[in-house]
Amino acid sequence: MSTENEGTAVPPAPSAPPVPVDAPAASAHQERPAPDGGTSTAPMPPVPPNAPGAAQDHGAPGSPAPQNGPSAGHGSPEHGFGHGAQGAPAFGGPAGSPPPPDASWPPPSYGDGGAGHGAGGWGSSYQQPAPKKGGGRGRLVAAVLAAALVAGGAGGGLGYTLAKENDTGGSTTVSASTSGGDIKREPGTVAAVAAKALPSTVTIEAESSSGEGGTGTGFVFDTQGHIVTNNHVVAEAVDGGELSVTFPNGKKYDAEVVGNAQGYDVAVIKLDNAPSDLKPLPLGNSDEVAVGDSTIAIGAPFGLSNTVTTGIISAKNRPVASSDGTGSQASYMSALQTDASINPGNSGGPLLDAQGNVIGINSAIQSTSNGGFGTGQAGSIGLGFAIPINQAKYVAQELIRTGKPVYAKIGASVSLEDTSGGAKITEQGAGGSEAVEPGGPADKAGLRPGDVITKLDDRVIDSGPTLIGEIWTHKPGDEVTITYERGGKEHTTELTLGSRVGDN
């Protein structure tokens, strides 16, 4: 579940998708292969050789895992987790270079390209496909459309002739009792929820000082003009870049980054000269969400702003580790999983329940290695992941208050090795430091290098990334029960979570 984000500029979204006239060229940036390998593309229907407009020329058809991982609490400048003696990222020590990602622990791709990132990221840039020379699938599509239009014309003429011959002078049509403008949609319907939420959902364009950028989504958080989105959507504009926010009514505002949290993948931006009539979206309770609950996602997939899709919650507490593929710090979450269609450009947008309450922030997708759209970009295969709103709300409030993220930590370096046995505390921390921070929470709780953490409260821990995601659902100062194995025996201990301020 790797992530690679493109960095091309994003043109304004078209009012309607263009009709392909030739086979799209493959994107220069490819999504990192997903665990299941390649993709499949549904074949186009055959076109009879003698059909009008039929195409005569068809184009051709379409790293080892780190042994030691981030300790739950400290970070390095690049990945935020540092490295242990064996190359393991660590939460508790000096910064180090991140190890190359491993297919054995594949993080999902961001559902957009992010600002300045690309295929597979939520805020990914949208690039018009370049035409290929020759026939190709585009010509086949055009031929199929042409044939369908000709056949439709013939059918219409025949229907008219038959109707004329059998016309008795009367009409058999029945008109609706109300016109479209008089239709009332009951609260709780998708149409009613969308109509209420769309005016408070925005499209974000971010551009770096070098001109690279992309699009993503965000939503109104309060009446002061704060907008919540993903960190990877606005990352390019953090240092000297430019941000603009466009509302569905076409009004556009400049904005600036208030604060961003790489580890959480949450950011807050603020509108310049915010209007006085902003309507924040109501925040739900993600802890009360159940598998099977209806979901509604709003965003700008592939630059198509104000797009609404629906689905259900297909899983809860899904451990997700995602990266934008640029070497920046990875993000970890215990995610809400949904099958609502989420694509590049949806990142940072709201995931709503059936009442229109925000229950999550759309952040990542699992995708096949090639999107199957002809551009190389990843697309929805029904596995999307959202940051639970209870966690995102806390992070956003801290960013508004101080401009910096605050992370809960246990003060120990854990392995990121993909195992099912638990999260193992490494023998050595980042840069040769101690794996268990002296005087830190883990030290006070009696944990030692070599201990394998198997539970945090009632949540089963099967790996280091799962432990990190679970710790980050808590706040500093929370008391948790740690279950661990040492020497083949199971033990439990109480631990009070510490805190780390900032991503570095």
ZISUL-V99932 format. One record per pair of residues at least 4 apart in sequence whose ideal C-beta (glycine too) atoms are under 7 Angstrom apart, sorted by the first residue. I is the first residue (numbers start at 1). J is the second residue. Records with the same first field share a line. If there is no record, write none. Layout:
I=J / J
This chain:
1=34 / 35 / 106 / 107 / 108 / 109 / 322 / 366
2=32 / 101 / 106 / 107 / 109 / 325
3=107 / 109 / 110 / 120 / 121 / 322 / 323 / 324 / 325
4=29 / 31 / 32 / 118 / 119 / 120 / 325
5=110 / 113 / 114 / 117 / 118 / 119 / 120 / 121 / 124 / 232 / 324 / 325 / 326
6=29 / 113 / 117 / 118 / 119 / 124 / 125 / 214
7=116 / 117 / 118 / 125 / 212
8=125 / 127
9=125 / 211 / 213
10=125 / 126 / 205 / 213 / 214 / 215 / 303
11=128
13=300 / 303 / 304 / 305
14=18
20=24 / 138 / 141
21=131 / 138 / 142
22=131 / 132 / 136 / 138 / 139
23=59 / 132 / 136 / 137 / 138 / 374
24=129 / 374 / 375
25=129 / 130 / 132
26=376
27=119 / 127 / 375 / 376 / 377
29=118 / 119 / 376
30=119 / 370 / 376
31=109 / 119 / 120 / 367 / 369 / 370 / 371 / 376 / 377 / 378
32=325
33=37 / 369
34=106 / 366 / 367 / 368 / 369
35=103 / 106
36=368
37=369
38=368 / 369 / 370
39=368 / 369 / 370 / 372
41=62 / 372
44=137 / 140 / 141 / 144
45=144
47=51 / 54 / 55 / 140 / 143 / 144 / 147
48=54
49=54
51=147
52=146 / 147 / 150
53=143 / 146 / 147 / 150
54=143 / 147
55=135 / 139 / 140 / 143
57=134 / 135 / 139
58=135 / 140
59=132 / 134 / 135 / 136 / 137
62=137 / 374
63=100 / 101 / 102
64=102
65=102 / 104 / 105 / 416 / 417 / 418
66=87 / 88 / 89 / 99 / 102 / 416
67=86 / 87 / 88 / 415 / 417
68=84 / 86 / 87 / 88 / 89 / 90 / 413 / 415 / 426
69=81 / 88 / 89 / 414 / 415 / 416 / 464
70=81 / 89 / 90 / 91 / 414 / 416 / 468
71=90 / 91 / 92 / 411 / 412 / 413 / 414 / 429
72=91 / 409 / 410 / 412 / 414 / 467 / 468 / 471
73=91 / 92 / 407 / 409 / 410 / 411 / 498 / 500
74=82 / 90 / 91 / 92 / 93 / 409 / 500
75=80 / 81 / 82 / 91 / 329 / 503 / 504
76=80 / 81 / 82 / 95 / 96 / 430
77=95 / 504
78=95 / 97 / 98 / 327
79=89 / 98 / 329 / 330
80=262 / 263 / 329 / 503
81=89 / 90 / 91
82=89 / 90 / 93 / 94 / 95 / 96 / 430 / 431
83=87 / 88 / 89 / 90 / 96 / 97 / 99 / 430
84=88 / 90 / 413 / 426 / 428 / 429 / 430
85=428 / 432
87=99
88=413 / 415 / 416 / 426
89=98 / 99 / 416
90=413 / 429 / 430
91=409 / 413
92=411 / 412 / 413 / 429 / 430 / 433 / 437 / 440
93=413 / 429 / 430 / 431 / 433
94=430 / 431 / 433
95=504
96=430 / 431
98=327
101=323
104=418
105=321 / 416 / 418 / 465
107=320 / 321 / 322 / 323 / 330
108=320 / 322 / 364 / 365 / 366 / 385
109=120 / 121 / 364 / 365 / 367 / 378
110=114 / 120 / 121 / 122 / 232 / 322 / 324 / 347 / 363 / 364
111=121 / 122 / 342 / 343 / 344 / 346 / 347 / 362 / 363 / 364 / 365 / 384
112=121 / 122 / 123 / 124 / 214 / 216 / 233 / 344 / 345 / 346 / 347
113=117 / 118 / 119 / 121 / 123 / 124 / 125 / 214 / 344
114=121 / 122 / 123 / 124 / 214 / 216 / 232 / 233 / 235 / 324 / 347
115=123 / 206 / 213 / 214 / 216 / 233 / 234 / 235 / 236 / 237
116=206 / 208 / 212 / 213 / 214 / 235 / 236
117=121 / 124 / 214 / 232 / 324 / 326
118=124 / 125 / 214
119=124 / 344 / 376 / 377 / 378
120=124 / 344 / 367 / 378
121=232 / 324 / 344 / 347
122=216 / 230 / 233 / 344 / 345 / 346 / 347 / 348 / 362 / 363
123=204 / 214 / 215 / 216 / 230 / 232 / 233 / 345 / 347 / 348
124=214 / 344 / 345 / 377
125=213 / 214 / 215
126=215 / 302 / 303 / 345
127=375
129=374 / 375
132=136
135=139
137=141
138=142
139=143
140=144
141=145
142=146
143=147
144=148
145=149
146=150
147=151
148=152
149=153
150=154
151=155
152=156
153=157
154=158
155=159
156=160
157=161
158=162
159=163
160=164
161=165
162=166
163=167
178=182 / 183
185=189 / 191 / 192
186=192
187=192
188=192 / 354 / 355
189=193
190=194 / 296 / 310
191=195
192=196
193=197 / 296 / 352 / 356
194=198 / 296 / 308
196=356
197=201 / 281 / 298 / 350 / 352 / 356
198=248 / 298 / 306
199=247 / 248 / 279
200=219 / 220 / 279 / 280 / 281
201=217 / 219 / 298 / 349 / 350
202=217 / 218 / 219 / 227 / 245 / 246 / 247
203=215 / 217 / 246 / 300 / 305
204=215 / 216 / 217 / 218 / 229 / 233 / 234 / 243 / 245 / 348
205=213 / 215 / 244
206=213 / 214 / 233 / 234 / 236 / 237 / 241 / 243
207=211 / 213 / 236 / 237 / 241 / 242
208=212 / 213 / 236 / 237 / 241
209=240 / 241
212=236
213=236
215=300 / 303 / 345
216=229 / 230 / 233 / 345 / 347 / 348
217=229 / 299 / 300 / 345 / 346 / 347 / 348 / 349
218=227 / 228 / 229 / 348
219=227 / 228 / 281 / 349 / 350 / 358
220=227 / 278 / 279 / 280 / 281
221=226 / 227 / 228 / 280 / 396
222=226 / 280
223=278 / 280
224=274
225=270 / 271 / 274 / 278
226=258 / 268 / 270 / 400
227=245 / 255 / 269 / 271
228=268 / 361 / 392 / 396
229=233 / 234 / 267 / 269 / 348
230=265 / 266 / 267 / 347 / 348 / 361 / 363
231=235 / 260 / 261 / 262 / 265 / 266 / 267
232=265 / 324 / 347
233=267 / 347 / 348
234=238 / 243 / 257 / 260 / 267 / 269
235=260
236=241
237=241 / 242 / 243 / 257
238=257 / 260
243=254 / 255 / 256 / 257 / 269
244=252 / 253 / 254 / 255
245=252 / 253 / 255 / 271
246=252
247=251
248=306
253=271 / 272 / 273
254=272
255=269 / 270 / 271 / 272
256=269 / 270
257=267 / 269
258=268 / 269 / 270 / 399 / 400 / 403
259=267 / 268 / 399 / 403 / 404
260=267
261=266 / 395 / 399 / 405 / 503
262=328 / 329 / 331 / 503
263=329 / 331 / 332 / 405 / 407 / 472 / 503
264=331 / 395 / 405 / 472
265=331 / 363 / 387
266=361 / 387 / 392 / 395 / 396
268=396 / 399 / 400
274=278
281=350 / 358
282=356 / 357 / 358
283=357 / 358 / 389 / 393
284=353 / 357 / 358 / 359 / 389
285=390
286=336 / 359 / 360 / 388 / 389 / 390
287=390
289=293 / 313 / 316 / 336 / 359
290=313
291=313 / 314 / 315 / 316
292=312 / 313
293=312 / 313 / 353
294=310 / 312 / 353 / 354
295=310 / 311 / 312 / 313 / 338 / 340 / 351 / 352 / 353
296=308 / 310 / 340 / 352
297=309 / 340 / 342 / 346 / 349 / 351 / 362
298=308 / 349 / 350
299=307 / 345 / 346 / 349 / 362
300=304 / 305 / 307 / 345
301=307 / 343 / 344 / 345 / 346
302=343 / 344 / 345
303=345
309=340 / 341
310=340
311=338 / 339 / 340
312=338 / 339
313=336 / 338
314=337 / 338 / 339
315=337
316=336
317=334 / 459
318=335 / 337 / 385
319=334 / 465 / 466 / 469
320=333 / 335 / 364 / 385 / 469
321=330 / 332 / 465
322=330 / 331 / 364
323=330
324=328
329=503
332=465 / 468 / 469 / 472
333=387 / 469
334=469 / 470 / 473
335=385 / 386 / 387
336=351 / 359 / 360 / 386 / 388
337=383 / 385
338=351 / 384 / 386
339=382
340=384
341=380
342=346 / 362 / 365 / 380 / 384
343=379 / 380
344=377 / 378
346=362
347=362 / 363
348=361
349=362
350=358 / 361
351=359 / 360 / 361 / 362 / 386
352=356 / 357 / 358 / 359
353=357 / 359
358=389
359=389
360=386 / 387 / 388 / 389
361=386 / 387 / 389 / 392
362=384 / 386
363=385 / 386 / 387
364=385
365=378 / 380 / 383 / 384 / 385
366=381 / 383
367=371 / 378 / 379 / 381
368=372 / 381
370=376
371=375 / 376 / 377 / 378 / 379
372=379
373=377 / 379
380=384
387=391 / 392
388=392
389=393
391=395 / 473
392=396
393=397
394=398 / 475
395=399 / 405
396=400
397=401
398=402 / 405 / 406
399=403 / 405
404=501 / 502
405=502 / 503
406=476 / 499 / 501
407=472 / 499 / 500
408=471 / 472 / 474 / 475 / 476 / 478 / 497 / 499
409=441 / 471 / 497 / 498 / 499 / 500
410=441 / 442 / 471 / 495 / 497
411=436 / 437 / 440 / 441 / 442 / 443 / 498
412=425 / 435 / 436 / 437 / 442 / 447
413=425 / 426 / 429 / 430 / 435
414=423 / 424 / 425 / 426 / 464 / 467
415=424 / 426 / 464
416=464 / 465
418=463
419=463
420=462
421=452
422=452 / 453 / 454 / 461 / 462 / 485
423=452 / 453 / 461 / 463 / 464 / 466 / 467
424=452
425=435 / 436 / 447 / 449 / 450 / 451
426=435 / 449
427=435 / 449 / 450
428=432 / 435
429=433 / 434 / 435
434=438
435=449
436=440 / 442 / 443 / 447 / 448 / 449
437=442 / 443
438=443
439=443
440=498
441=445 / 495 / 496 / 497 / 498
442=447 / 495
445=482 / 493 / 494 / 495
446=493
447=451 / 484
451=484 / 486
452=484 / 485
453=461 / 467 / 482 / 484
454=460 / 461 / 483 / 484 / 485
455=459 / 460 / 461 / 483
456=461 / 467 / 470 / 471 / 480 / 482
457=480 / 481
459=470
461=466 / 467 / 470
462=466
464=468
465=469
466=470
467=471
468=472
471=497
474=478 / 480 / 497
476=497 / 498 / 499
477=496 / 497
478=497
479=494 / 496
480=495 / 497
481=492 / 494
482=492 / 493 / 495
483=490 / 492
484=491
485=489 / 490
486=491
